[in-house]
Each structure stands twice: as C-alpha cells, then as structure tokens.
C-alpha cells in the first residue's frame, strides 16, 4: 500500500509503504498506523508553510482535511495573539484583526 485516495479523488502518499502480507488484521493495522503517521507529517509540513504562502494557493495545494486543520491552527494562533494584545491594554486589537478598524 502506497497511499490513500478518497471517493472524491483526493489522495496522499504514505511516507513508508506497507506490504499487504501476513494476517489481514496485522497489515490493516499497519495501514491504519501509516495513514495516521503520514497525515501527521503532511499536516506539520503544511502548517509550517502556511505563513509563507499565499493562502488561496496554499489551500489548493492541500488535501481538504489538512487545509481545514492548518487554517484552524493559524486562526487560533491569531486569536490568542489578539487576546495578549488586548490584555496588554489595546482594546481595539480584535477589530483590527477582523479588518473592521484601521490601525
């Protein structure tokens, strides 16, 4: 097994191929473990490159679940950063983050 493809046609390659040999329960467990490990690595790489890429192009390059997780991670970071700025005394930081107030 070298990767996964969804019914919608999205796919990704495994970092380490899994041979379908031995008991089916054993190699299916290995496929499941490799699926998780590969998705973790793909997600880490995508999140790392998010800040340096054009957002729309970055989304187009990712499989759906990775695009969603990466976007949520960066959104959470931005909101936490705004909370720190508000706590430091700037009551308008959230409005600026949302783009509804000029700096």
Phi and psi in radians as a Rosetta constraint file:
Dihedral C 1 N 2 CA 2 C 2 CIRCULARHARMONIC -2.050 0.35
Dihedral N 2 CA 2 C 2 N 3 CIRCULARHARMONIC -0.050 0.35
Dihedral C 2 N 3 CA 3 C 3 CIRCULARHARMONIC 3.004 0.35
Dihedral N 3 CA 3 C 3 N 4 CIRCULARHARMONIC -2.976 0.35
Dihedral C 3 N 4 CA 4 C 4 CIRCULARHARMONIC -2.273 0.35
Dihedral N 4 CA 4 C 4 N 5 CIRCULARHARMONIC 2.573 0.35
Dihedral C 4 N 5 CA 5 C 5 CIRCULARHARMONIC -2.398 0.35
Dihedral N 5 CA 5 C 5 N 6 CIRCULARHARMONIC 2.279 0.35
Dihedral C 5 N 6 CA 6 C 6 CIRCULARHARMONIC -1.445 0.35
Dihedral N 6 CA 6 C 6 N 7 CIRCULARHARMONIC 2.977 0.35
Dihedral C 6 N 7 CA 7 C 7 CIRCULARHARMONIC -1.080 0.35
Dihedral N 7 CA 7 C 7 N 8 CIRCULARHARMONIC -0.449 0.35
Dihedral C 7 N 8 CA 8 C 8 CIRCULARHARMONIC -1.457 0.35
Dihedral N 8 CA 8 C 8 N 9 CIRCULARHARMONIC -0.109 0.35
Dihedral C 8 N 9 CA 9 C 9 CIRCULARHARMONIC 1.688 0.35
Dihedral N 9 CA 9 C 9 N 10 CIRCULARHARMONIC -0.019 0.35
Dihedral C 9 N 10 CA 10 C 10 CIRCULARHARMONIC -1.330 0.35
Dihedral N 10 CA 10 C 10 N 11 CIRCULARHARMONIC 2.452 0.35
Dihedral C 10 N 11 CA 11 C 11 CIRCULARHARMONIC -2.612 0.35
Dihedral N 11 CA 11 C 11 N 12 CIRCULARHARMONIC 2.919 0.35
Dihedral C 11 N 12 CA 12 C 12 CIRCULARHARMONIC -2.664 0.35
Dihedral N 12 CA 12 C 12 N 13 CIRCULARHARMONIC 2.712 0.35
Dihedral C 12 N 13 CA 13 C 13 CIRCULARHARMONIC -1.613 0.35
Dihedral N 13 CA 13 C 13 N 14 CIRCULARHARMONIC 2.565 0.35
Dihedral C 13 N 14 CA 14 C 14 CIRCULARHARMONIC -1.270 0.35
Dihedral N 14 CA 14 C 14 N 15 CIRCULARHARMONIC 2.587 0.35
Dihedral C 14 N 15 CA 15 C 15 CIRCULARHARMONIC -1.200 0.35
Dihedral N 15 CA 15 C 15 N 16 CIRCULARHARMONIC -0.649 0.35
Dihedral C 15 N 16 CA 16 C 16 CIRCULARHARMONIC -2.266 0.35
Dihedral N 16 CA 16 C 16 N 17 CIRCULARHARMONIC 2.061 0.35
Dihedral C 16 N 17 CA 17 C 17 CIRCULARHARMONIC -1.062 0.35
Dihedral N 17 CA 17 C 17 N 18 CIRCULARHARMONIC 2.645 0.35
Dihedral C 17 N 18 CA 18 C 18 CIRCULARHARMONIC -2.042 0.35
Dihedral N 18 CA 18 C 18 N 19 CIRCULARHARMONIC 2.211 0.35
Dihedral C 18 N 19 CA 19 C 19 CIRCULARHARMONIC -1.480 0.35
Dihedral N 19 CA 19 C 19 N 20 CIRCULARHARMONIC 2.290 0.35
Dihedral C 19 N 20 CA 20 C 20 CIRCULARHARMONIC -1.445 0.35
Dihedral N 20 CA 20 C 20 N 21 CIRCULARHARMONIC 1.336 0.35
Dihedral C 20 N 21 CA 21 C 21 CIRCULARHARMONIC -2.315 0.35
Dihedral N 21 CA 21 C 21 N 22 CIRCULARHARMONIC 2.667 0.35
Dihedral C 21 N 22 CA 22 C 22 CIRCULARHARMONIC 1.512 0.35
Dihedral N 22 CA 22 C 22 N 23 CIRCULARHARMONIC -2.753 0.35
Dihedral C 22 N 23 CA 23 C 23 CIRCULARHARMONIC -1.149 0.35
Dihedral N 23 CA 23 C 23 N 24 CIRCULARHARMONIC 2.410 0.35
Dihedral C 23 N 24 CA 24 C 24 CIRCULARHARMONIC -1.038 0.35
Dihedral N 24 CA 24 C 24 N 25 CIRCULARHARMONIC -0.603 0.35
Dihedral C 24 N 25 CA 25 C 25 CIRCULARHARMONIC -1.104 0.35
Dihedral N 25 CA 25 C 25 N 26 CIRCULARHARMONIC -0.631 0.35
Dihedral C 25 N 26 CA 26 C 26 CIRCULARHARMONIC -1.254 0.35
Dihedral N 26 CA 26 C 26 N 27 CIRCULARHARMONIC -0.847 0.35
Dihedral C 26 N 27 CA 27 C 27 CIRCULARHARMONIC -1.313 0.35
Dihedral N 27 CA 27 C 27 N 28 CIRCULARHARMONIC -0.482 0.35
Dihedral C 27 N 28 CA 28 C 28 CIRCULARHARMONIC -1.188 0.35
Dihedral N 28 CA 28 C 28 N 29 CIRCULARHARMONIC -0.617 0.35
Dihedral C 28 N 29 CA 29 C 29 CIRCULARHARMONIC -1.121 0.35
Dihedral N 29 CA 29 C 29 N 30 CIRCULARHARMONIC -0.708 0.35
Dihedral C 29 N 30 CA 30 C 30 CIRCULARHARMONIC -1.133 0.35
Dihedral N 30 CA 30 C 30 N 31 CIRCULARHARMONIC -0.672 0.35
Dihedral C 30 N 31 CA 31 C 31 CIRCULARHARMONIC -1.091 0.35
Dihedral N 31 CA 31 C 31 N 32 CIRCULARHARMONIC -0.779 0.35
Dihedral C 31 N 32 CA 32 C 32 CIRCULARHARMONIC -1.064 0.35
Dihedral N 32 CA 32 C 32 N 33 CIRCULARHARMONIC -0.775 0.35
Dihedral C 32 N 33 CA 33 C 33 CIRCULARHARMONIC -1.134 0.35
Dihedral N 33 CA 33 C 33 N 34 CIRCULARHARMONIC -0.723 0.35
Dihedral C 33 N 34 CA 34 C 34 CIRCULARHARMONIC -1.201 0.35
Dihedral N 34 CA 34 C 34 N 35 CIRCULARHARMONIC -0.612 0.35
Dihedral C 34 N 35 CA 35 C 35 CIRCULARHARMONIC -1.023 0.35
Dihedral N 35 CA 35 C 35 N 36 CIRCULARHARMONIC -0.841 0.35
Dihedral C 35 N 36 CA 36 C 36 CIRCULARHARMONIC -1.123 0.35
Dihedral N 36 CA 36 C 36 N 37 CIRCULARHARMONIC -0.794 0.35
Dihedral C 36 N 37 CA 37 C 37 CIRCULARHARMONIC -1.111 0.35
Dihedral N 37 CA 37 C 37 N 38 CIRCULARHARMONIC -0.743 0.35
Dihedral C 37 N 38 CA 38 C 38 CIRCULARHARMONIC -1.153 0.35
Dihedral N 38 CA 38 C 38 N 39 CIRCULARHARMONIC -0.766 0.35
Dihedral C 38 N 39 CA 39 C 39 CIRCULARHARMONIC -1.113 0.35
Dihedral N 39 CA 39 C 39 N 40 CIRCULARHARMONIC -0.643 0.35
Dihedral C 39 N 40 CA 40 C 40 CIRCULARHARMONIC -1.083 0.35
Dihedral N 40 CA 40 C 40 N 41 CIRCULARHARMONIC -0.819 0.35
Dihedral C 40 N 41 CA 41 C 41 CIRCULARHARMONIC -1.155 0.35
Dihedral N 41 CA 41 C 41 N 42 CIRCULARHARMONIC -0.755 0.35
Dihedral C 41 N 42 CA 42 C 42 CIRCULARHARMONIC -1.043 0.35
Dihedral N 42 CA 42 C 42 N 43 CIRCULARHARMONIC -0.738 0.35
Dihedral C 42 N 43 CA 43 C 43 CIRCULARHARMONIC -1.167 0.35
Dihedral N 43 CA 43 C 43 N 44 CIRCULARHARMONIC -0.755 0.35
Dihedral C 43 N 44 CA 44 C 44 CIRCULARHARMONIC -1.053 0.35
Dihedral N 44 CA 44 C 44 N 45 CIRCULARHARMONIC -0.770 0.35
Dihedral C 44 N 45 CA 45 C 45 CIRCULARHARMONIC -1.106 0.35
Dihedral N 45 CA 45 C 45 N 46 CIRCULARHARMONIC -0.759 0.35
Dihedral C 45 N 46 CA 46 C 46 CIRCULARHARMONIC -1.110 0.35
Dihedral N 46 CA 46 C 46 N 47 CIRCULARHARMONIC -0.782 0.35
Dihedral C 46 N 47 CA 47 C 47 CIRCULARHARMONIC -1.103 0.35
Dihedral N 47 CA 47 C 47 N 48 CIRCULARHARMONIC -0.682 0.35
Dihedral C 47 N 48 CA 48 C 48 CIRCULARHARMONIC -1.063 0.35
Dihedral N 48 CA 48 C 48 N 49 CIRCULARHARMONIC -0.721 0.35
Dihedral C 48 N 49 CA 49 C 49 CIRCULARHARMONIC -1.487 0.35
Dihedral N 49 CA 49 C 49 N 50 CIRCULARHARMONIC -0.174 0.35
Dihedral C 49 N 50 CA 50 C 50 CIRCULARHARMONIC -0.955 0.35
Dihedral N 50 CA 50 C 50 N 51 CIRCULARHARMONIC -0.849 0.35
Dihedral C 50 N 51 CA 51 C 51 CIRCULARHARMONIC -1.169 0.35
Dihedral N 51 CA 51 C 51 N 52 CIRCULARHARMONIC -0.419 0.35
Dihedral C 51 N 52 CA 52 C 52 CIRCULARHARMONIC -1.670 0.35
Dihedral N 52 CA 52 C 52 N 53 CIRCULARHARMONIC -0.133 0.35
Dihedral C 52 N 53 CA 53 C 53 CIRCULARHARMONIC -1.901 0.35
Dihedral N 53 CA 53 C 53 N 54 CIRCULARHARMONIC 2.752 0.35
Dihedral C 53 N 54 CA 54 C 54 CIRCULARHARMONIC -1.138 0.35
Dihedral N 54 CA 54 C 54 N 55 CIRCULARHARMONIC 2.268 0.35
Dihedral C 54 N 55 CA 55 C 55 CIRCULARHARMONIC -1.020 0.35
Dihedral N 55 CA 55 C 55 N 56 CIRCULARHARMONIC -0.804 0.35
Dihedral C 55 N 56 CA 56 C 56 CIRCULARHARMONIC -1.115 0.35
Dihedral N 56 CA 56 C 56 N 57 CIRCULARHARMONIC -0.774 0.35
Dihedral C 56 N 57 CA 57 C 57 CIRCULARHARMONIC -1.124 0.35
Dihedral N 57 CA 57 C 57 N 58 CIRCULARHARMONIC -0.689 0.35
Dihedral C 57 N 58 CA 58 C 58 CIRCULARHARMONIC -1.056 0.35
Dihedral N 58 CA 58 C 58 N 59 CIRCULARHARMONIC -0.786 0.35
Dihedral C 58 N 59 CA 59 C 59 CIRCULARHARMONIC -1.069 0.35
Dihedral N 59 CA 59 C 59 N 60 CIRCULARHARMONIC -0.747 0.35
Dihedral C 59 N 60 CA 60 C 60 CIRCULARHARMONIC -1.112 0.35
Dihedral N 60 CA 60 C 60 N 61 CIRCULARHARMONIC -0.481 0.35
Dihedral C 60 N 61 CA 61 C 61 CIRCULARHARMONIC -1.412 0.35
Dihedral N 61 CA 61 C 61 N 62 CIRCULARHARMONIC -0.276 0.35
Dihedral C 61 N 62 CA 62 C 62 CIRCULARHARMONIC -1.748 0.35
Dihedral N 62 CA 62 C 62 N 63 CIRCULARHARMONIC 2.728 0.35
Dihedral C 62 N 63 CA 63 C 63 CIRCULARHARMONIC -1.311 0.35
Dihedral N 63 CA 63 C 63 N 64 CIRCULARHARMONIC 2.730 0.35
Dihedral C 63 N 64 CA 64 C 64 CIRCULARHARMONIC -0.901 0.35
Dihedral N 64 CA 64 C 64 N 65 CIRCULARHARMONIC -0.874 0.35
Dihedral C 64 N 65 CA 65 C 65 CIRCULARHARMONIC -1.142 0.35
Dihedral N 65 CA 65 C 65 N 66 CIRCULARHARMONIC -0.571 0.35
Dihedral C 65 N 66 CA 66 C 66 CIRCULARHARMONIC -1.259 0.35
Dihedral N 66 CA 66 C 66 N 67 CIRCULARHARMONIC -0.704 0.35
Dihedral C 66 N 67 CA 67 C 67 CIRCULARHARMONIC -1.074 0.35
Dihedral N 67 CA 67 C 67 N 68 CIRCULARHARMONIC -0.726 0.35
Dihedral C 67 N 68 CA 68 C 68 CIRCULARHARMONIC -1.143 0.35
Dihedral N 68 CA 68 C 68 N 69 CIRCULARHARMONIC -0.827 0.35
Dihedral C 68 N 69 CA 69 C 69 CIRCULARHARMONIC -1.137 0.35
Dihedral N 69 CA 69 C 69 N 70 CIRCULARHARMONIC -0.798 0.35
Dihedral C 69 N 70 CA 70 C 70 CIRCULARHARMONIC -1.068 0.35
Dihedral N 70 CA 70 C 70 N 71 CIRCULARHARMONIC -0.759 0.35
Dihedral C 70 N 71 CA 71 C 71 CIRCULARHARMONIC -1.107 0.35
Dihedral N 71 CA 71 C 71 N 72 CIRCULARHARMONIC -0.713 0.35
Dihedral C 71 N 72 CA 72 C 72 CIRCULARHARMONIC -1.156 0.35
Dihedral N 72 CA 72 C 72 N 73 CIRCULARHARMONIC -0.664 0.35
Dihedral C 72 N 73 CA 73 C 73 CIRCULARHARMONIC -1.093 0.35
Dihedral N 73 CA 73 C 73 N 74 CIRCULARHARMONIC -0.832 0.35
Dihedral C 73 N 74 CA 74 C 74 CIRCULARHARMONIC -1.216 0.35
Dihedral N 74 CA 74 C 74 N 75 CIRCULARHARMONIC -0.607 0.35
Dihedral C 74 N 75 CA 75 C 75 CIRCULARHARMONIC -1.097 0.35
Dihedral N 75 CA 75 C 75 N 76 CIRCULARHARMONIC -0.779 0.35
Dihedral C 75 N 76 CA 76 C 76 CIRCULARHARMONIC -1.061 0.35
Dihedral N 76 CA 76 C 76 N 77 CIRCULARHARMONIC -0.760 0.35
Dihedral C 76 N 77 CA 77 C 77 CIRCULARHARMONIC -1.031 0.35
Dihedral N 77 CA 77 C 77 N 78 CIRCULARHARMONIC -0.794 0.35
Dihedral C 77 N 78 CA 78 C 78 CIRCULARHARMONIC -1.096 0.35
Dihedral N 78 CA 78 C 78 N 79 CIRCULARHARMONIC -0.763 0.35
Dihedral C 78 N 79 CA 79 C 79 CIRCULARHARMONIC -1.166 0.35
Dihedral N 79 CA 79 C 79 N 80 CIRCULARHARMONIC -0.735 0.35
Dihedral C 79 N 80 CA 80 C 80 CIRCULARHARMONIC -1.089 0.35
Dihedral N 80 CA 80 C 80 N 81 CIRCULARHARMONIC -0.669 0.35
Dihedral C 80 N 81 CA 81 C 81 CIRCULARHARMONIC -1.104 0.35
Dihedral N 81 CA 81 C 81 N 82 CIRCULARHARMONIC -0.742 0.35
Dihedral C 81 N 82 CA 82 C 82 CIRCULARHARMONIC -1.090 0.35
Dihedral N 82 CA 82 C 82 N 83 CIRCULARHARMONIC -0.725 0.35
Dihedral C 82 N 83 CA 83 C 83 CIRCULARHARMONIC -1.038 0.35
Dihedral N 83 CA 83 C 83 N 84 CIRCULARHARMONIC -0.694 0.35
Dihedral C 83 N 84 CA 84 C 84 CIRCULARHARMONIC -1.119 0.35
Dihedral N 84 CA 84 C 84 N 85 CIRCULARHARMONIC -0.713 0.35
Dihedral C 84 N 85 CA 85 C 85 CIRCULARHARMONIC -1.158 0.35
Dihedral N 85 CA 85 C 85 N 86 CIRCULARHARMONIC -0.733 0.35
Dihedral C 85 N 86 CA 86 C 86 CIRCULARHARMONIC -1.088 0.35
Dihedral N 86 CA 86 C 86 N 87 CIRCULARHARMONIC -0.782 0.35
Dihedral C 86 N 87 CA 87 C 87 CIRCULARHARMONIC -1.093 0.35
Dihedral N 87 CA 87 C 87 N 88 CIRCULARHARMONIC -0.479 0.35
Dihedral C 87 N 88 CA 88 C 88 CIRCULARHARMONIC -1.416 0.35
Dihedral N 88 CA 88 C 88 N 89 CIRCULARHARMONIC -0.029 0.35
Dihedral C 88 N 89 CA 89 C 89 CIRCULARHARMONIC 2.023 0.35
Dihedral N 89 CA 89 C 89 N 90 CIRCULARHARMONIC 0.096 0.35
Dihedral C 89 N 90 CA 90 C 90 CIRCULARHARMONIC -1.805 0.35
Dihedral N 90 CA 90 C 90 N 91 CIRCULARHARMONIC 1.712 0.35
Dihedral C 90 N 91 CA 91 C 91 CIRCULARHARMONIC -1.281 0.35
Dihedral N 91 CA 91 C 91 N 92 CIRCULARHARMONIC -0.125 0.35
Dihedral C 91 N 92 CA 92 C 92 CIRCULARHARMONIC -1.831 0.35
Dihedral N 92 CA 92 C 92 N 93 CIRCULARHARMONIC 0.126 0.35
Dihedral C 92 N 93 CA 93 C 93 CIRCULARHARMONIC -1.064 0.35
Dihedral N 93 CA 93 C 93 N 94 CIRCULARHARMONIC -0.699 0.35
Dihedral C 93 N 94 CA 94 C 94 CIRCULARHARMONIC -1.172 0.35
Dihedral N 94 CA 94 C 94 N 95 CIRCULARHARMONIC -0.698 0.35
Dihedral C 94 N 95 CA 95 C 95 CIRCULARHARMONIC -1.081 0.35
Dihedral N 95 CA 95 C 95 N 96 CIRCULARHARMONIC -0.706 0.35
Dihedral C 95 N 96 CA 96 C 96 CIRCULARHARMONIC -1.140 0.35
Dihedral N 96 CA 96 C 96 N 97 CIRCULARHARMONIC -0.710 0.35
Dihedral C 96 N 97 CA 97 C 97 CIRCULARHARMONIC -1.055 0.35
Dihedral N 97 CA 97 C 97 N 98 CIRCULARHARMONIC -0.674 0.35
Dihedral C 97 N 98 CA 98 C 98 CIRCULARHARMONIC -1.395 0.35
Dihedral N 98 CA 98 C 98 N 99 CIRCULARHARMONIC -0.171 0.35
Dihedral C 98 N 99 CA 99 C 99 CIRCULARHARMONIC 1.359 0.35
Dihedral N 99 CA 99 C 99 N 100 CIRCULARHARMONIC 0.387 0.35
Dihedral C 99 N 100 CA 100 C 100 CIRCULARHARMONIC -1.847 0.35
Dihedral N 100 CA 100 C 100 N 101 CIRCULARHARMONIC 0.077 0.35
Dihedral C 100 N 101 CA 101 C 101 CIRCULARHARMONIC -2.552 0.35
Dihedral N 101 CA 101 C 101 N 102 CIRCULARHARMONIC 2.394 0.35
Dihedral C 101 N 102 CA 102 C 102 CIRCULARHARMONIC -1.279 0.35
Dihedral N 102 CA 102 C 102 N 103 CIRCULARHARMONIC 2.713 0.35
